[in-house]
Amino acid sequence: MSKTIAILGGTGDLGTGLARRWAKAGHRVIIGSRAAEKAQAAAAEVEGAEGMDNLAAPAAAEIVAITVPYENQLRTLEAVKDALKGKILIDATVPLMPPKVGTVQLPEGGCAAVNAQKMLGEEVQVVSAFQNVAAEKLKSSDDLDCDILVTGDKLAAREEVIKLVEDAGLKGWHAGPLANSAAAEALTSVIIQINRRYKITAGIRITG
Amino acid sequence: MSKTIAILGGTGDLGTGLARRWAKAGHRVIIGSRAAEKAQAAAAEVEGAEGMDNLAAPAAAEIVAITVPYENQLRTLEAVKDALKGKILIDATVPLMPPKVGTVQLPEGGCAAVNAQKMLGEEVQVVSAFQNVAAEKLKSSDDLDCDILVTGDKLAAREEVIKLVEDAGLKGWHAGPLANSAAAEALTSVIIQINRRYKITAGIRITG
């Protein structure tokens, strides 16, 4: 079923990649950015997407994704807290702390997605996903050799996000409660290390 | 090159699995347990292995692995601290906190392997590995569809452990500093969730 999805910070590689893939799958996609003009410019490159500022985008959407750098995560969400009420927030945040982005440094409390959920309160259903897919691959139209760990405290919300993961051409796995987002968040630094050492663009697959 | 490897807590599935595979690859394997008789009984089941108590085993070995439950990790290591000096310790500990083993609950400081390294000091080279392989599959002689994330602060020690990972029939990846063990430790709860939900015995593969 077609959804209206806003992507906060949708002008980066990850956000644009999701926008392209979801628009192609038939969803109405709104790219959000701090400046509406920047969002509109990015949307002009994505067939079927439109651009709004980060405040207007979530108000116009049924489902909201956030793909901003870690340092902007809570501030961006705080500003749109009311517009997120009753909605699913797909949090793709990875708590990388430059310059040591190849070293796991989990935030206070252990998990960026859990911190977002705490700040937003129970009226928002935070589901964490997309931490481990290479943004530049997602932005391309290539097949993606990567699975997505989907965590969240509400089963129905996870189910809905797993459908959107599939619409983006990826396989999503129910990976447990939102606290388990810590695994996906930490894994990104491992992937960065592997990319550097083996000169690949790594992803993960679940086997078994 | 053949090594003498002691496995603390080697009577469990993971320890016995490693013992079998390493002995088969031509290493001298010493299974350690709290009681020497229990270690000897376990060793009798593994061709080419011998059994000693957890105190004697590391003193007789060049490389030591630990595969005990999380609650016994630091206590077991503390007791053999001196015997570990100048050696590599392969730490397979997963900080699972029953009853919620399917929920990531990283320890104080964020990483069980880092806590071991801190307690043991710089004379011991802690390398973390084997958190994400199913113990019962490791114990079998089946091919293993799982990669191993190998983390540690010293490159040469990681290299040596990666060779032992290969001797056990698995692919090992340089996954960065010991702090990155947090990713492998956290991932185990994700794998437990996936096993429960999808009725599989999951592992991970690095793609790219």
Boltz contact constraints between the chains, C-beta under 6 A:
constraints:
  - contact:
      token1: [A, 102]
      token2: [B, 176]
      max_distance: 6.0
  - contact:
      token1: [A, 103]
      token2: [B, 177]
      max_distance: 6.0
  - contact:
      token1: [A, 103]
      token2: [B, 179]
      max_distance: 6.0
  - contact:
      token1: [A, 104]
      token2: [B, 179]
      max_distance: 6.0
  - contact:
      token1: [A, 104]
      token2: [B, 180]
      max_distance: 6.0
  - contact:
      token1: [A, 104]
      token2: [B, 182]
      max_distance: 6.0
  - contact:
      token1: [A, 104]
      token2: [B, 183]
      max_distance: 6.0
  - contact:
      token1: [A, 106]
      token2: [B, 110]
      max_distance: 6.0
  - contact:
      token1: [A, 110]
      token2: [B, 106]
      max_distance: 6.0
  - contact:
      token1: [A, 145]
      token2: [B, 207]
      max_distance: 6.0
  - contact:
      token1: [A, 149]
      token2: [B, 190]
      max_distance: 6.0
  - contact:
      token1: [A, 173]
      token2: [B, 194]
      max_distance: 6.0
  - contact:
      token1: [A, 174]
      token2: [B, 197]
      max_distance: 6.0
  - contact:
      token1: [A, 175]
      token2: [B, 190]
      max_distance: 6.0
  - contact:
      token1: [A, 175]
      token2: [B, 193]
      max_distance: 6.0
  - contact:
      token1: [A, 176]
      token2: [B, 102]
      max_distance: 6.0
  - contact:
      token1: [A, 176]
      token2: [B, 193]
      max_distance: 6.0
  - contact:
      token1: [A, 177]
      token2: [B, 103]
      max_distance: 6.0
  - contact:
      token1: [A, 179]
      token2: [B, 103]
      max_distance: 6.0
  - contact:
      token1: [A, 179]
      token2: [B, 104]
      max_distance: 6.0
  - contact:
      token1: [A, 180]
      token2: [B, 104]
      max_distance: 6.0
  - contact:
      token1: [A, 180]
      token2: [B, 189]
      max_distance: 6.0
  - contact:
      token1: [A, 180]
      token2: [B, 190]
      max_distance: 6.0
  - contact:
      token1: [A, 182]
      token2: [B, 104]
      max_distance: 6.0
  - contact:
      token1: [A, 182]
      token2: [B, 186]
      max_distance: 6.0
  - contact:
      token1: [A, 183]
      token2: [B, 104]
      max_distance: 6.0
  - contact:
      token1: [A, 183]
      token2: [B, 186]
      max_distance: 6.0
  - contact:
      token1: [A, 183]
      token2: [B, 187]
      max_distance: 6.0
  - contact:
      token1: [A, 183]
      token2: [B, 190]
      max_distance: 6.0
  - contact:
      token1: [A, 186]
      token2: [B, 182]
      max_distance: 6.0
  - contact:
      token1: [A, 186]
      token2: [B, 183]
      max_distance: 6.0
  - contact:
      token1: [A, 186]
      token2: [B, 186]
      max_distance: 6.0
  - contact:
      token1: [A, 187]
      token2: [B, 183]
      max_distance: 6.0
  - contact:
      token1: [A, 189]
      token2: [B, 180]
      max_distance: 6.0
  - contact:
      token1: [A, 190]
      token2: [B, 149]
      max_distance: 6.0
  - contact:
      token1: [A, 190]
      token2: [B, 175]
      max_distance: 6.0
  - contact:
      token1: [A, 190]
      token2: [B, 180]
      max_distance: 6.0
  - contact:
      token1: [A, 190]
      token2: [B, 183]
      max_distance: 6.0
  - contact:
      token1: [A, 193]
      token2: [B, 175]
      max_distance: 6.0
  - contact:
      token1: [A, 193]
      token2: [B, 176]
      max_distance: 6.0
  - contact:
      token1: [A, 194]
      token2: [B, 173]
      max_distance: 6.0
  - contact:
      token1: [A, 197]
      token2: [B, 174]
      max_distance: 6.0
  - contact:
      token1: [A, 200]
      token2: [B, 208]
      max_distance: 6.0
  - contact:
      token1: [A, 201]
      token2: [B, 208]
      max_distance: 6.0
  - contact:
      token1: [A, 202]
      token2: [B, 206]
      max_distance: 6.0
  - contact:
      token1: [A, 202]
      token2: [B, 208]
      max_distance: 6.0
  - contact:
      token1: [A, 203]
      token2: [B, 207]
      max_distance: 6.0
  - contact:
      token1: [A, 203]
      token2: [B, 208]
      max_distance: 6.0
  - contact:
      token1: [A, 204]
      token2: [B, 204]
      max_distance: 6.0
  - contact:
      token1: [A, 205]
      token2: [B, 205]
      max_distance: 6.0
  - contact:
      token1: [A, 205]
      token2: [B, 207]
      max_distance: 6.0
  - contact:
      token1: [A, 206]
      token2: [B, 202]
      max_distance: 6.0
  - contact:
      token1: [A, 207]
      token2: [B, 145]
      max_distance: 6.0
  - contact:
      token1: [A, 207]
      token2: [B, 203]
      max_distance: 6.0
  - contact:
      token1: [A, 207]
      token2: [B, 205]
      max_distance: 6.0
  - contact:
      token1: [A, 208]
      token2: [B, 200]
      max_distance: 6.0
  - contact:
      token1: [A, 208]
      token2: [B, 201]
      max_distance: 6.0
  - contact:
      token1: [A, 208]
      token2: [B, 202]
      max_distance: 6.0
  - contact:
      token1: [A, 208]
      token2: [B, 203]
      max_distance: 6.0
